[in-house]
Structure formats: structure tokens, C-alpha cells
Amino acid sequence: MRTRTPPYNTGKVLIGSKYHPQPEYPMSDFEYRLQESMLKKEDQALAAVDLLCWLIAAMLLVWLFMVAK
């Protein structure tokens, strides 16, 4: 393994000299499908909340027009 030059040298402590990035492990097919299904459920939940908000707004507008008459 080659040594890297640390980004900062304060004269006493070499900042960043002990840093090693975490290794990235490839995801298995199961992990990929699990993550994908969880993200889709969140998207569906957000779409349901958006639809509910639009329905409430539409009902509020209809009610305001009925009261204004």
C-alpha cells in the first residue's frame, strides 16, 4: 500500500494521516431488491399524501364558493 501525503502538516500532528476510507461492498441481488421495494413504498406513501392534500384543497375551494353565494 502506498503512503499518502496528509493534507495538513501543523508541525506537531499530521492531520488526516490515519484516515482510511471505508471499503464499499457490492450489494447482492436481494439487498438491491429490498432497497428498491422500500424506496417504492416511500414514493407511494408520498403520492398518497399529495393526493389527500389536493382533495382537501379542492373541497375547501368548493366550500368557499358555496359560502360566498
N, C-alpha and C positions, 0 to 999 in steps of 0.2 A: 504494500500500500504506500502510495507516495504521500509525503507530508505537504500540507497546505500552509501557505503563509497566512497567519491570522490577520484579520482586517485592522486591528488596532494594537499598537505597542506603546504602552504607557511608561515603559522603562522598568516597571516592577512586575506587572502582571500582563501576560499576553491574553487579552480578551478574545474569546472565541476559539482558543487553541484546543479546547477539549470538546467542542461541538461536533457531533456526528448526526447527520440527518437520519430519521427513522427509515428503515427499509420499507419499500412498498411491495406488498404481496399481491399476486394476481387473484382476482375473485373467481370462485368456482361458479359453475352454471346455476347451482342452487342459490348461492348468495346473490347473484345478479338478478334472478327471477324474484327473490324475496324483496330486494330493494325496489325493484321496478313495481311490484304489486303494492308496496307500501306507498310509494310516491303517487301511483294512480289513485289510491284511496283518498289521499290528501287532496288531489285535484278535484275528485268527485265531490268531496265534502265542501270545498271552496265554491264549486259551481252551485251546489245546493244552497249555500248561504247567500250567494249573489242572487239567485232566483228568488229566494224569500224576500230579500231586500227590495228587489224590483216590484214584486207583488204588493208589498206593504206600501211602497211609494205610489203605485198605481191606485190602490184602494184609497189612499189619503187624498190623491188628486180628485178622484170621483166624489169622495165625501165633501171636499171643499167646494166643488162645483154645485153639488146638491144643496149645500148650506147657503151658497151665495144667491141662489134663486129665490 
